[in-house]
Amino acid sequence: MHTLIMVVSGLIGLGLFVLAATLLNKGAADGARYFILPWLVVSLVNLYIGVTQAGVPFAAEAAVLIVVFGVPAALAWHLSRRTGTPG
């Protein structure tokens, strides 16, 4: 359940980054690009907390990291490629 909450949070975060970029007269692609690094940091903190405080083995938490970071980041990458300028 926590993994699902994190993925949905990432998608909401992506939406907020895209909205903020749009409000600042930037493109949606810019918001998507700016989202990826902060989301990586949040995902790594989630991994750290899972290993150190929840006692989850690193290998299991690393597999969760792939999903937690990967799904929103892949959507951000796709959005930046689809709506960005070519080149």
Buried (B, 14 or more C-beta within 10 A) or exposed (E): EEBEEBBEBBBEBBBEBBEBBEEEEBBBBBBBBBBBEEBEEBBEEBBEEBBEEEEBEEEEBEEBBEBBBBBBBEBBBEBBEEBBEEE
